[in-house]
Amino acid sequence: MHAAAVDPTLVTQTIHCGLIADIQQRVDGVAECALCQGAPILLPAFLATYLVSGDDIELPIGSNQVGTEIHVRKNAASRRIRELYQAPIAYVSQPKEDKRKELFVAAEVLGIRLGTRYTYQHCHVLRNYFYFGEPQREWR
């Protein structure tokens, strides 16, 4: 995933950043995330399964609800995943080829709060996420 940034002067909402101290899964499909400083926040249980103590989380203040933009920078011990980004999207472009002849789409972020306007996703990643049929089949 790649992201296109927005001019920081356009982002006027206050952003909360903090280090994750502890994560507690709850029964209702959410997880409570305790931060080193500040009040705990609620996160989707699916996202919380990828988080550990020491990760840096960033989200808009006062938007602790479904569809909230969330950006996480993993701690140094993480080997595979370095960053996680969850946001609602408004529009996805038609697939285009990059210079390596791989198809990708641009997804526009709805309600830009953290400064990311677009994310760029490879089509094979989207296909594997939404369709379980034949992951080795060519995307054309």
N, C-alpha and C positions, 0 to 999 in steps of 0.2 A: 504494500500500500504506500502510495506517495500522497502528499498533501500540498495544496497551494495555499499560501498564507494571505491574510488580509492586512491592510494597513492598520497598525496598532491604534491609531487615532480614531478609527471607526468603531472600535470595541470599547463601549462606554460602561458596560456593566462590571461590577466588582467581581473579581476572580478570587477564589479561595484555593490556596496551595498548601499541601501538608504531607508529612510522612505518615504512612500507615503503621500503626502500632499493633493492632489486633483486628481480626475479622471473625465475626460470629454469625454462622448460618442460622436463619430463622425458619419457622415452619411455613410461613405465608409466601414463599418464593422470593424473598429478599434477604439480604445480608446486612448486618450492621457493622460498619467499618469505624473503628476507633482510631483517631488521629493522635499524633504526639502532642499537638496543640489544637485546641478548639473542640467544638461539639462533634459527636459522632454523626456519620452520614449513612444514609441507606442506599444500597446499590443492588442492581439485579443479581440474583444468585448465580446466574450463568457467568457474568463478568467477574464476580467475586472468586470463582474457582481458579482464576488465573492470577490472583493477587496474593502477595505475601507481605509479611512485616518488612518494612524498609523501603517499599515502593513509594514513589512520589506521585500524588494524585492532584489533579487540577480540575475544578469545576466552578460554574457560576454560583455565587451566593444567592440563596433564596430560591433555588430551582431544583430542590430535592424531590423530583417527581419523574414519572415515566416520560421518556423522550429528552431527558437532560443530556447535554453534551458533556462527555467525560473524557479526560486525557490522562493516561497513566504512563510514567516513565519507570521501567522496571529497575530494581536495584542491580548492582554490579554482578551479583552471583547468577543472574539469569543468563542462560547461554543462548537459547533460541529466540525468545520474544524480547525485544528491547522496549517497545512502546505498544500501548493499546489505546485505541480511540473508538469511542461509541458516540454516535450522533444520529438524529433523524435526518433523512435525506429528502429533498424536494424533487429532484430531477436527475435522471441518468441519461447520458448521451448515447448515441448509436456507437457500436464498437468501431474502433480505429486501429490501424496497425502502427506499432512503434518501429524504431530503426532495426530491431531484431526480428521483425515480421511476426511479433506476438500481438494478439488482440487485447485491447484494454478499453475500459469505459471511464468517463469522468462522472462522479456523483456529486451533485451540489448539496452542501450542508444547509439544512433548514434552520433559520434563526441563528446566525453566526454569533457566538458568544465568546469562544476561546481563540478566535483569530484564524480558523481554518475555513476556507471558502469551498474548496473541492477536495475530494479524495480520488485517487486514481487506482482502479482495481483491475487486475488481469482477469480476462474473461474465464480462463480455466478455473480460477479460484471461485468465482461466482457460480459456475456450473457445478463444481464439486460441493459447494455449500447447499445449493437449492435442489440439485438433481443427483440421486444416488445411483442411477442406472449403470452407465459404463464410464467410469472416470478416465480410462485410458483412450477413449474415443476422441478423435480430433474435433476441435471446436470450429466449425465452418457452417 
